Amino acid sequence: MPNADKADAVAQVQQLVGALDILNILREEMEQWLEEAQDESKQECLENVLGHIGAVEVSYHKRLEEARGALEA
């Protein structure tokens, strides 16, 4: 892998790790809000948000695996 491609792959891995860190923080905060929510509609809304965050996390984990694989190749 040429140096420029390797640098791009390293940068992509770092960006994905950072994004996953942010998503983790956001998910934890939304979970706390869900525990504190007393209104049923708020709970449903927060559950939907948590579902979306979870789906994005799965997607980013897949992209991270691919980026790490490309880096090792």
Secondary structure, DSSP 4 states (H G I P E B T S, - for coil): --HHHHHHHHHHHHHHHHHHHHHHHHHHHHHHHHHH--SHHHHHHHHHHHHHHHHHHHHHHHHHHHHHHHHH-
